[in-house]
Amino acid sequence: MHKKRLSMFGTFFFKVMFPAIWIGGFGHGTLLGWQSDAEEKYVFLVAWIIGSTIILLATASLKCVKIEDADLVISNYIKTIRVPLSQIHSVSENYFVSPKLVWITFKAPTVFGDKIKFSPVISLRDWFCAFHSHSIVKELRELSEIDKSHSDS
């Protein structure tokens, strides 16, 4: 049985813990500002709302992704699904954020929609080659092509 983790081990931290700590901590500081007569309280409120929104948009949709045999095993830590590699339509990535983000678009919608996002495992090669395609992106593209060729025969 072929098993491999594709998403980084810190996915739970970035999806759940970081937003809770940042939103809670910054929110607490904002509330303290409202209890005093600080003039900056409106700036902190706006920064807290904008920052919280950006963090939630960036992290709430992260998934934990693994390969098991010819399937992707995708989890949001509440629900886990299996999607055949043959259902991958495309794989793309973002070079300009850290940690990197990878999107997998499926041919047909899944429980999580027709597109998922995850942050891939970080290797030294991928770390130092920031503007090259991540090795997991290449591997997923190759595996989905291999699986497509097997399903056609």
C-alpha atoms as an extended CHARMM CRD file, in Angstrom:
* protein
*
       153  EXT
         1         1  MET       CA              0.0000000000        0.0000000000        0.0000000000  PROA      1               0.0000000000
         2         2  HSD       CA              1.4280000000        3.3570000000       -1.0990000000  PROA      2               0.0000000000
         3         3  LYS       CA              0.8560000000        6.1170000000        1.5000000000  PROA      3               0.0000000000
         4         4  LYS       CA              2.2790000000        9.6090000000        1.4910000000  PROA      4               0.0000000000
         5         5  ARG       CA              1.3790000000       12.8160000000        3.2970000000  PROA      5               0.0000000000
         6         6  LEU       CA              1.1730000000       15.7900000000        0.9300000000  PROA      6               0.0000000000
         7         7  SER       CA              0.1240000000       18.5790000000        3.2840000000  PROA      7               0.0000000000
         8         8  MET       CA              2.5180000000       19.9460000000        5.8470000000  PROA      8               0.0000000000
         9         9  PHE       CA              2.3510000000       18.7470000000        9.4300000000  PROA      9               0.0000000000
        10        10  GLY       CA              1.4930000000       22.2680000000       10.6030000000  PROA      10              0.0000000000
        11        11  THR       CA             -1.8390000000       22.3200000000        8.7460000000  PROA      11              0.0000000000
        12        12  PHE       CA             -3.8620000000       21.9750000000       11.9560000000  PROA      12              0.0000000000
        13        13  PHE       CA             -1.9030000000       24.8180000000       13.5410000000  PROA      13              0.0000000000
        14        14  PHE       CA             -2.4060000000       27.1480000000       10.5530000000  PROA      14              0.0000000000
        15        15  LYS       CA             -6.0660000000       26.1740000000       10.0990000000  PROA      15              0.0000000000
        16        16  VAL       CA             -7.2310000000       26.1930000000       13.7360000000  PROA      16              0.0000000000
        17        17  MET       CA             -4.6680000000       27.3280000000       16.3060000000  PROA      17              0.0000000000
        18        18  PHE       CA             -3.1110000000       30.3580000000       14.5840000000  PROA      18              0.0000000000
        19        19  PRO       CA             -6.4610000000       32.0270000000       13.7620000000  PROA      19              0.0000000000
        20        20  ALA       CA             -7.7440000000       31.3780000000       17.2950000000  PROA      20              0.0000000000
        21        21  ILE       CA             -4.5960000000       32.7900000000       18.9100000000  PROA      21              0.0000000000
        22        22  TRP       CA             -4.3400000000       35.8110000000       16.5980000000  PROA      22              0.0000000000
        23        23  ILE       CA             -8.0430000000       36.7110000000       16.5720000000  PROA      23              0.0000000000
        24        24  GLY       CA             -8.3780000000       36.1130000000       20.3150000000  PROA      24              0.0000000000
        25        25  GLY       CA             -5.1910000000       37.9360000000       21.2400000000  PROA      25              0.0000000000
        26        26  PHE       CA             -5.6760000000       40.9250000000       18.9640000000  PROA      26              0.0000000000
        27        27  GLY       CA             -9.3720000000       41.0360000000       19.8880000000  PROA      27              0.0000000000
        28        28  HSD       CA             -8.4890000000       41.0970000000       23.5810000000  PROA      28              0.0000000000
        29        29  GLY       CA             -6.0680000000       43.9670000000       22.9710000000  PROA      29              0.0000000000
        30        30  THR       CA             -8.7430000000       45.8000000000       20.9880000000  PROA      30              0.0000000000
        31        31  LEU       CA            -11.2580000000       45.3730000000       23.8240000000  PROA      31              0.0000000000
        32        32  LEU       CA             -8.7210000000       46.7310000000       26.3070000000  PROA      32              0.0000000000
        33        33  GLY       CA             -8.3250000000       49.7740000000       24.0640000000  PROA      33              0.0000000000
        34        34  TRP       CA            -12.0900000000       50.3310000000       24.1180000000  PROA      34              0.0000000000
        35        35  GLN       CA            -12.1200000000       50.2760000000       27.9080000000  PROA      35              0.0000000000
        36        36  SER       CA             -9.6790000000       53.1700000000       28.0110000000  PROA      36              0.0000000000
        37        37  ASP       CA             -9.8890000000       56.5090000000       26.2860000000  PROA      37              0.0000000000
        38        38  ALA       CA             -7.2050000000       55.5800000000       23.7840000000  PROA      38              0.0000000000
        39        39  GLU       CA             -7.5630000000       57.4760000000       20.5170000000  PROA      39              0.0000000000
        40        40  GLU       CA             -6.2330000000       54.5240000000       18.5340000000  PROA      40              0.0000000000
        41        41  LYS       CA             -9.1600000000       52.2610000000       19.4510000000  PROA      41              0.0000000000
        42        42  TYR       CA            -10.8370000000       52.7270000000       16.0410000000  PROA      42              0.0000000000
        43        43  VAL       CA             -7.6050000000       51.9130000000       14.2240000000  PROA      43              0.0000000000
        44        44  PHE       CA             -7.2090000000       48.7500000000       16.2930000000  PROA      44              0.0000000000
        45        45  LEU       CA            -10.8380000000       47.7600000000       15.6870000000  PROA      45              0.0000000000
        46        46  VAL       CA            -10.4920000000       48.1720000000       11.9160000000  PROA      46              0.0000000000
        47        47  ALA       CA             -7.1180000000       46.3490000000       11.9290000000  PROA      47              0.0000000000
        48        48  TRP       CA             -8.6240000000       43.5060000000       13.9740000000  PROA      48              0.0000000000
        49        49  ILE       CA            -11.6160000000       43.1280000000       11.6130000000  PROA      49              0.0000000000
        50        50  ILE       CA             -9.5020000000       43.2870000000        8.4430000000  PROA      50              0.0000000000
        51        51  GLY       CA             -6.7530000000       41.0590000000        9.8500000000  PROA      51              0.0000000000
        52        52  SER       CA             -9.2390000000       38.4850000000       11.1440000000  PROA      52              0.0000000000
        53        53  THR       CA            -11.0330000000       38.3970000000        7.7880000000  PROA      53              0.0000000000
        54        54  ILE       CA             -7.7950000000       37.9150000000        5.8380000000  PROA      54              0.0000000000
        55        55  ILE       CA             -6.5730000000       35.1850000000        8.1900000000  PROA      55              0.0000000000
        56        56  LEU       CA             -9.8720000000       33.3010000000        8.0560000000  PROA      56              0.0000000000
        57        57  LEU       CA            -10.0820000000       33.5390000000        4.2650000000  PROA      57              0.0000000000
        58        58  ALA       CA             -6.5180000000       32.2810000000        3.9370000000  PROA      58              0.0000000000
        59        59  THR       CA             -6.6150000000       29.4560000000        6.4890000000  PROA      59              0.0000000000
        60        60  ALA       CA            -10.1690000000       28.2020000000        7.0530000000  PROA      60              0.0000000000
        61        61  SER       CA            -10.2810000000       26.3020000000        3.7680000000  PROA      61              0.0000000000
        62        62  LEU       CA             -6.9170000000       24.5170000000        4.2100000000  PROA      62              0.0000000000
        63        63  LYS       CA             -7.1590000000       20.7440000000        3.9580000000  PROA      63              0.0000000000
        64        64  CYS       CA             -5.0200000000       17.8600000000        5.1460000000  PROA      64              0.0000000000
        65        65  VAL       CA             -4.1470000000       15.8100000000        2.0480000000  PROA      65              0.0000000000
        66        66  LYS       CA             -2.5710000000       12.3600000000        1.7120000000  PROA      66              0.0000000000
        67        67  ILE       CA             -2.1370000000        9.8250000000       -1.0610000000  PROA      67              0.0000000000
        68        68  GLU       CA             -3.2000000000        6.2560000000       -0.3620000000  PROA      68              0.0000000000
        69        69  ASP       CA             -2.7890000000        3.9630000000       -3.3510000000  PROA      69              0.0000000000
        70        70  ALA       CA             -4.7110000000        5.5720000000       -6.2320000000  PROA      70              0.0000000000
        71        71  ASP       CA             -6.7440000000        7.9520000000       -4.0550000000  PROA      71              0.0000000000
        72        72  LEU       CA             -6.3490000000       11.3290000000       -2.4450000000  PROA      72              0.0000000000
        73        73  VAL       CA             -7.4850000000       11.2750000000        1.1770000000  PROA      73              0.0000000000
        74        74  ILE       CA             -8.7120000000       14.7690000000        2.0310000000  PROA      74              0.0000000000
        75        75  SER       CA             -9.6900000000       15.9710000000        5.4910000000  PROA      75              0.0000000000
        76        76  ASN       CA            -10.8750000000       19.2010000000        7.0740000000  PROA      76              0.0000000000
        77        77  TYR       CA            -10.3870000000       17.5550000000       10.5260000000  PROA      77              0.0000000000
        78        78  ILE       CA            -14.1360000000       16.9900000000       10.8300000000  PROA      78              0.0000000000
        79        79  LYS       CA            -14.8350000000       15.0060000000        7.6590000000  PROA      79              0.0000000000
        80        80  THR       CA            -12.5280000000       12.8160000000        5.5630000000  PROA      80              0.0000000000
        81        81  ILE       CA            -13.1650000000       11.8210000000        1.9520000000  PROA      81              0.0000000000
        82        82  ARG       CA            -11.4000000000        9.7640000000       -0.7180000000  PROA      82              0.0000000000
        83        83  VAL       CA            -11.1090000000       11.0250000000       -4.2840000000  PROA      83              0.0000000000
        84        84  PRO       CA             -9.5250000000        8.9370000000       -7.0670000000  PROA      84              0.0000000000
        85        85  LEU       CA             -6.4290000000       10.5000000000       -8.6130000000  PROA      85              0.0000000000
        86        86  SER       CA             -8.1870000000       10.1390000000      -11.9690000000  PROA      86              0.0000000000
        87        87  GLN       CA            -10.6250000000       12.8740000000      -10.8300000000  PROA      87              0.0000000000
        88        88  ILE       CA             -7.8710000000       15.5150000000      -10.7540000000  PROA      88              0.0000000000
        89        89  HSD       CA             -8.4630000000       18.0850000000      -13.4610000000  PROA      89              0.0000000000
        90        90  SER       CA             -5.5550000000       20.4200000000      -12.6530000000  PROA      90              0.0000000000
        91        91  VAL       CA             -2.9670000000       21.2650000000      -10.0070000000  PROA      91              0.0000000000
        92        92  SER       CA             -1.7090000000       24.8080000000       -9.4610000000  PROA      92              0.0000000000
        93        93  GLU       CA              0.3380000000       26.6650000000       -6.8690000000  PROA      93              0.0000000000
        94        94  ASN       CA              1.1960000000       30.1020000000       -5.5450000000  PROA      94              0.0000000000
        95        95  TYR       CA              4.8590000000       31.1030000000       -5.5150000000  PROA      95              0.0000000000
        96        96  PHE       CA              4.4630000000       34.3210000000       -3.5480000000  PROA      96              0.0000000000
        97        97  VAL       CA              3.1590000000       33.2840000000       -0.1190000000  PROA      97              0.0000000000
        98        98  SER       CA              4.8850000000       31.3390000000        2.5790000000  PROA      98              0.0000000000
        99        99  PRO       CA              4.1070000000       28.6150000000        3.2590000000  PROA      99              0.0000000000
       100       100  LYS       CA              3.2660000000       27.7840000000       -0.3510000000  PROA      100             0.0000000000
       101       101  LEU       CA             -0.2920000000       26.9360000000       -1.2980000000  PROA      101             0.0000000000
       102       102  VAL       CA             -1.3980000000       24.2540000000       -3.7480000000  PROA      102             0.0000000000
       103       103  TRP       CA             -4.8290000000       24.0370000000       -5.3530000000  PROA      103             0.0000000000
       104       104  ILE       CA             -6.2960000000       20.8450000000       -6.7880000000  PROA      104             0.0000000000
       105       105  THR       CA             -9.2630000000       21.2530000000       -9.1160000000  PROA      105             0.0000000000
       106       106  PHE       CA            -11.4450000000       18.1910000000       -9.6750000000  PROA      106             0.0000000000
       107       107  LYS       CA            -13.4390000000       17.1060000000      -12.7050000000  PROA      107             0.0000000000
       108       108  ALA       CA            -16.5500000000       16.7140000000      -10.5660000000  PROA      108             0.0000000000
       109       109  PRO       CA            -17.4550000000       18.4530000000       -7.3080000000  PROA      109             0.0000000000
       110       110  THR       CA            -16.6500000000       16.6930000000       -4.0300000000  PROA      110             0.0000000000
       111       111  VAL       CA            -18.0550000000       17.2520000000       -0.5450000000  PROA      111             0.0000000000
       112       112  PHE       CA            -15.4530000000       20.0470000000       -0.2620000000  PROA      112             0.0000000000
       113       113  GLY       CA            -16.3340000000       21.5620000000       -3.6500000000  PROA      113             0.0000000000
       114       114  ASP       CA            -14.6020000000       21.3220000000       -7.0090000000  PROA      114             0.0000000000
       115       115  LYS       CA            -11.3420000000       22.8330000000       -5.6960000000  PROA      115             0.0000000000
       116       116  ILE       CA             -9.3210000000       22.3000000000       -2.5140000000  PROA      116             0.0000000000
       117       117  LYS       CA             -6.3380000000       24.1500000000       -1.0730000000  PROA      117             0.0000000000
       118       118  PHE       CA             -3.4750000000       22.8090000000        1.0180000000  PROA      118             0.0000000000
       119       119  SER       CA              0.0100000000       23.7860000000        2.0840000000  PROA      119             0.0000000000
       120       120  PRO       CA              2.4970000000       21.1190000000        0.9610000000  PROA      120             0.0000000000
       121       121  VAL       CA              5.1660000000       19.4030000000        3.0270000000  PROA      121             0.0000000000
       122       122  ILE       CA              8.3020000000       21.5330000000        3.0070000000  PROA      122             0.0000000000
       123       123  SER       CA             11.5140000000       19.8900000000        1.8430000000  PROA      123             0.0000000000
       124       124  LEU       CA             14.9520000000       21.5250000000        1.6010000000  PROA      124             0.0000000000
       125       125  ARG       CA             14.8420000000       21.3630000000       -2.1830000000  PROA      125             0.0000000000
       126       126  ASP       CA             11.4730000000       23.0860000000       -2.2990000000  PROA      126             0.0000000000
       127       127  TRP       CA             12.5280000000       25.6250000000        0.3350000000  PROA      127             0.0000000000
       128       128  PHE       CA             15.5880000000       26.7870000000       -1.6350000000  PROA      128             0.0000000000
       129       129  CYS       CA             13.8700000000       26.6690000000       -5.0280000000  PROA      129             0.0000000000
       130       130  ALA       CA             11.0980000000       29.1090000000       -4.1680000000  PROA      130             0.0000000000
       131       131  PHE       CA             10.2620000000       30.0880000000       -7.7450000000  PROA      131             0.0000000000
       132       132  HSD       CA             10.2080000000       26.5590000000       -9.1330000000  PROA      132             0.0000000000
       133       133  SER       CA              7.2380000000       24.2610000000       -9.1240000000  PROA      133             0.0000000000
       134       134  HSD       CA              6.9210000000       22.3760000000       -5.8240000000  PROA      134             0.0000000000
       135       135  SER       CA              7.8430000000       18.7000000000       -6.0800000000  PROA      135             0.0000000000
       136       136  ILE       CA              4.3850000000       17.6910000000       -4.8090000000  PROA      136             0.0000000000
       137       137  VAL       CA              2.7340000000       19.6590000000       -7.6270000000  PROA      137             0.0000000000
       138       138  LYS       CA              4.8520000000       17.7990000000      -10.1780000000  PROA      138             0.0000000000
       139       139  GLU       CA              4.1380000000       14.4640000000       -8.4700000000  PROA      139             0.0000000000
       140       140  LEU       CA              0.3660000000       15.0540000000       -8.4190000000  PROA      140             0.0000000000
       141       141  ARG       CA              0.3730000000       16.0200000000      -12.0830000000  PROA      141             0.0000000000
       142       142  GLU       CA              2.3230000000       12.8960000000      -12.9730000000  PROA      142             0.0000000000
       143       143  LEU       CA              0.1930000000       10.5910000000      -10.8020000000  PROA      143             0.0000000000
       144       144  SER       CA             -3.0500000000       11.9490000000      -12.2000000000  PROA      144             0.0000000000
       145       145  GLU       CA             -1.7280000000       11.4400000000      -15.7460000000  PROA      145             0.0000000000
       146       146  ILE       CA             -0.5790000000        7.9110000000      -14.9250000000  PROA      146             0.0000000000
       147       147  ASP       CA             -3.9360000000        7.0930000000      -13.3790000000  PROA      147             0.0000000000
       148       148  LYS       CA             -5.7840000000        8.5740000000      -16.3970000000  PROA      148             0.0000000000
       149       149  SER       CA             -3.7940000000        6.3880000000      -18.7670000000  PROA      149             0.0000000000
       150       150  HSD       CA             -4.6480000000        3.2770000000      -16.6810000000  PROA      150             0.0000000000
       151       151  SER       CA             -8.3460000000        4.1120000000      -16.5660000000  PROA      151             0.0000000000
       152       152  ASP       CA             -8.4700000000        4.5900000000      -20.3530000000  PROA      152             0.0000000000
       153       153  SER       CA             -7.2840000000        1.0540000000      -21.0700000000  PROA      153             0.0000000000
